[in-house]
Amino acid sequence: MPDLARRLALDPAADDFLTEFARIAAAANAGDPEARGLVERSARHPGHAAVTVAVLFDLGAIVPAGQSFAVAGPIHQAVVRQEPDHRLFARAAPPGRVVPSVNGSEAAAIGGVVLVPRSGLVLGRGRSEDGTRPVPAGAP
């Protein structure tokens, strides 16, 4: 790993870890075997989580999204596709499709924006008109 860090000029003290990860992912996508191995190992954790959620909720598709998936998507997709075969409890479950998000790195922001109207932050929801008492969900 020290060789990879030196070759890619990685800064272990950097605050912007996504930029550092993007360098590693770019090297992996360009065929660097050490970088690819690191990205594949990093993809195992979200891969395990995705398979667990897919099996628990009987999902037909897994849609990875976020900044790390935007820069290392093809590698992460391949790892997530392999996970059902590596997980004993998931062997009986049909493998779901793994498709990239069309929103890529903006998926979290879009999800957050979608939740705002459902929260108490929207005028008329969560508090009475005078702002003094909570209003139960579903109340006019």
C-alpha positions as CSV (number, residue, x, y, z in Angstrom):
1,M,0.0,0.0,0.0
2,P,2.8,2.5,0.7
3,D,3.9,2.1,-3.0
4,L,0.4,3.0,-4.2
5,A,0.2,6.0,-1.9
6,R,3.5,7.3,-3.1
7,R,2.7,6.6,-6.8
8,L,-0.7,8.4,-6.6
9,A,0.6,11.2,-4.3
10,L,-2.0,10.3,-1.7
11,D,-2.1,12.4,1.5
12,P,-3.3,10.3,4.5
13,A,-3.9,13.5,6.5
14,A,-6.1,15.0,3.7
15,D,-9.6,16.1,4.8
16,D,-11.1,15.5,1.4
17,F,-11.1,11.7,1.4
18,L,-13.3,11.6,-1.7
19,T,-10.7,13.3,-3.8
20,E,-8.1,10.8,-2.5
21,F,-10.5,7.9,-3.3
22,A,-11.2,9.3,-6.7
23,R,-7.4,9.1,-7.5
24,I,-7.4,5.5,-6.4
25,A,-10.5,4.7,-8.4
26,A,-9.0,6.4,-11.5
27,A,-5.9,4.3,-11.2
28,A,-8.0,1.1,-10.7
29,N,-10.1,1.9,-13.8
30,A,-6.9,2.5,-15.7
31,G,-5.7,-1.0,-14.9
32,D,-3.5,-0.6,-11.8
33,P,-3.8,-4.0,-10.0
34,E,-2.9,-2.6,-6.6
35,A,-5.5,0.2,-6.8
36,R,-8.1,-2.2,-8.2
37,G,-7.6,-4.6,-5.3
38,L,-8.0,-1.8,-2.8
39,V,-11.2,-0.6,-4.5
40,E,-12.6,-4.1,-4.7
41,R,-11.9,-4.6,-1.0
42,S,-13.6,-1.3,-0.2
43,A,-16.6,-2.4,-2.2
44,R,-17.2,-5.5,-0.2
45,H,-18.7,-3.6,2.8
46,P,-21.4,-1.8,0.9
47,G,-21.8,-5.0,-1.2
48,H,-22.6,-7.0,2.0
49,A,-25.0,-4.3,3.1
50,A,-26.8,-4.2,-0.3
51,V,-27.2,-8.0,-0.4
52,T,-28.5,-8.0,3.2
53,V,-31.1,-5.3,2.5
54,A,-32.1,-6.9,-0.9
55,V,-32.7,-10.3,0.8
56,L,-34.5,-8.8,3.8
57,F,-36.9,-6.8,1.7
58,D,-37.0,-9.1,-1.3
59,L,-35.8,-6.4,-3.7
60,G,-35.4,-7.1,-7.4
61,A,-32.7,-4.5,-8.0
62,I,-29.9,-2.8,-6.2
63,V,-29.0,0.7,-7.3
64,P,-25.7,1.9,-5.9
65,A,-25.4,5.7,-5.8
66,G,-23.2,8.3,-4.2
67,Q,-19.9,9.9,-4.8
68,S,-17.8,6.8,-4.3
69,F,-20.0,4.8,-6.7
70,A,-19.8,7.6,-9.3
71,V,-16.0,7.3,-9.5
72,A,-15.6,3.5,-9.0
73,G,-19.0,2.3,-10.2
74,P,-18.0,-0.5,-12.6
75,I,-15.8,-2.1,-10.0
76,H,-18.3,-1.7,-7.2
77,Q,-21.1,-3.0,-9.4
78,A,-19.1,-6.1,-10.2
79,V,-18.3,-6.8,-6.5
80,V,-22.0,-6.3,-5.5
81,R,-23.1,-8.7,-8.3
82,Q,-20.7,-11.3,-6.8
83,E,-21.8,-11.0,-3.2
84,P,-24.9,-13.3,-3.3
85,D,-22.6,-16.1,-4.4
86,H,-20.2,-15.4,-1.5
87,R,-22.9,-15.1,1.2
88,L,-24.3,-18.4,2.5
89,F,-27.7,-17.1,3.5
90,A,-28.3,-15.5,0.2
91,R,-27.6,-18.6,-2.0
92,A,-31.3,-19.6,-2.1
93,A,-32.3,-16.1,-3.1
94,P,-32.3,-15.2,-6.8
95,P,-29.7,-12.6,-7.5
96,G,-31.2,-9.1,-8.0
97,R,-30.1,-6.8,-10.8
98,V,-27.4,-4.3,-10.0
99,V,-27.9,-1.1,-12.0
100,P,-26.0,2.2,-11.7
101,S,-28.0,5.2,-10.4
102,V,-28.8,7.7,-13.1
103,N,-28.3,10.4,-10.4
104,G,-24.8,9.3,-9.5
105,S,-23.1,11.5,-6.9
106,E,-26.2,13.7,-6.5
107,A,-28.4,10.9,-5.2
108,A,-28.0,11.7,-1.5
109,A,-28.9,15.4,-2.1
110,I,-31.9,14.5,-4.2
111,G,-33.1,12.1,-1.5
112,G,-32.7,14.7,1.2
113,V,-34.7,17.2,-0.9
114,V,-37.5,14.7,-1.4
115,L,-37.7,14.1,2.4
116,V,-38.2,17.8,3.3
117,P,-41.8,18.1,2.2
118,R,-42.5,15.0,4.4
119,S,-40.9,16.5,7.5
120,G,-42.2,19.0,10.0
121,L,-40.1,21.7,8.3
122,V,-42.8,22.5,5.8
123,L,-45.2,25.3,6.8
124,G,-48.5,23.9,8.0
125,R,-47.0,20.5,9.1
126,G,-45.9,19.6,12.5
127,R,-47.1,22.7,14.4
128,S,-50.3,24.6,14.8
129,E,-50.8,27.9,12.9
130,D,-49.7,29.9,15.9
131,G,-46.6,27.7,16.3
132,T,-47.3,26.7,19.9
133,R,-48.5,23.1,19.9
134,P,-47.7,20.0,17.8
135,V,-50.3,18.9,15.3
136,P,-50.8,15.1,15.0
137,A,-49.9,13.5,11.7
138,G,-52.9,13.5,9.4
139,A,-54.7,16.3,11.3
140,P,-56.1,19.1,9.2
